[in-house]
Amino acid sequence: MIFEEKFKIVRGAEEEKREFIGIPQRQLLLETKGAMFQFKRDFQEIAEGIYLTGEIPRLTEFEKGDIKLFIRKGDSFVHDDILDDQALVLETKKGIVVLLGCAHAGIMNTLGYITKKLGSDNIFAVIGGTHLGFLDEYQLDRSIHGLKEMDVKILGVSHCTGIRVGQRLLMEFGDTYFYASVGSFFEIT
């Protein structure tokens, strides 16, 4: 769940570095200030033609997740699959538009789940964090191949994609690719 104590742990030969990466404010504090939370695990329509994915099944054999992410459970740490990372999905006249958080389930798991739930493979645009910057070459190659097979028309990436992978995506996707930095806009009709 989103409010668990989340850490990035890098284990070196001689030392282990732990970095807290969770939400610093507790749920109760935010609720006392007016926040209202609805935790949902299932794919759901939240307005006409607008969906939240909920938890995304991990089905591809090559998308392994980030091995450095953990949740503190008492005095120990367990791997965090980040099941609370979701995507926002819009049905438009041009096709499906996917707004990613970080795609911790893997971009192919995410897109495959969306196309299955909507019964359509017409993905017009994928925008947001792809988490591709943390992959080995095998995983990256498979993800790029999958995006090409899905015939994604526009690919706008940000933060957790990384510069190196961003350059590769530019080479692979050409004019259909852009870096979705702060201030970027994308018109949806």
Secondary structure in CASP SS format (residue, H / E / C, confidence):
PFRMAT SS
TARGET T0000
AUTHOR 0000-0000-0000
METHOD secondary structure of the structure
MODEL  1
M C 1.00
I C 1.00
F C 1.00
E C 1.00
E C 1.00
K E 1.00
F E 1.00
K E 1.00
I E 1.00
V E 1.00
R E 1.00
G C 1.00
A C 1.00
E C 1.00
E C 1.00
E E 1.00
K E 1.00
R E 1.00
E E 1.00
F E 1.00
I C 1.00
G C 1.00
I C 1.00
P C 1.00
Q C 1.00
R C 1.00
Q H 1.00
L H 1.00
L H 1.00
L H 1.00
E H 1.00
T H 1.00
K C 1.00
G C 1.00
A C 1.00
M C 1.00
F C 1.00
Q C 1.00
F C 1.00
K C 1.00
R C 1.00
D C 1.00
F C 1.00
Q E 1.00
E E 1.00
I E 1.00
A E 1.00
E C 1.00
G C 1.00
I E 1.00
Y E 1.00
L E 1.00
T C 1.00
G C 1.00
E C 1.00
I C 1.00
P C 1.00
R C 1.00
L C 1.00
T C 1.00
E C 1.00
F C 1.00
E C 1.00
K C 1.00
G C 1.00
D C 1.00
I C 1.00
K C 1.00
L E 1.00
F E 1.00
I E 1.00
R E 1.00
K E 1.00
G C 1.00
D C 1.00
S E 1.00
F E 1.00
V E 1.00
H E 1.00
D C 1.00
D C 1.00
I C 1.00
L C 1.00
D C 1.00
D C 1.00
Q C 1.00
A E 1.00
L E 1.00
V E 1.00
L E 1.00
E E 1.00
T E 1.00
K C 1.00
K C 1.00
G E 1.00
I E 1.00
V E 1.00
V E 1.00
L E 1.00
L E 1.00
G C 1.00
C C 1.00
A C 1.00
H C 1.00
A C 1.00
G C 1.00
I H 1.00
M H 1.00
N H 1.00
T H 1.00
L H 1.00
G H 1.00
Y H 1.00
I H 1.00
T H 1.00
K H 1.00
K H 1.00
L H 1.00
G C 1.00
S C 1.00
D C 1.00
N C 1.00
I E 1.00
F E 1.00
A E 1.00
V E 1.00
I E 1.00
G E 1.00
G E 1.00
T C 1.00
H C 1.00
L H 1.00
G H 1.00
F H 1.00
L C 1.00
D C 1.00
E H 1.00
Y H 1.00
Q H 1.00
L H 1.00
D H 1.00
R H 1.00
S H 1.00
I H 1.00
H H 1.00
G H 1.00
L H 1.00
K H 1.00
E H 1.00
M C 1.00
D C 1.00
V C 1.00
K C 1.00
I E 1.00
L E 1.00
G E 1.00
V E 1.00
S E 1.00
H H 1.00
C H 1.00
T H 1.00
G C 1.00
I H 1.00
R H 1.00
V H 1.00
G H 1.00
Q H 1.00
R H 1.00
L H 1.00
L H 1.00
M H 1.00
E H 1.00
F H 1.00
G H 1.00
D H 1.00
T H 1.00
Y E 1.00
F E 1.00
Y E 1.00
A C 1.00
S C 1.00
V C 1.00
G C 1.00
S C 1.00
F C 1.00
F C 1.00
E C 1.00
I C 1.00
T C 1.00
END
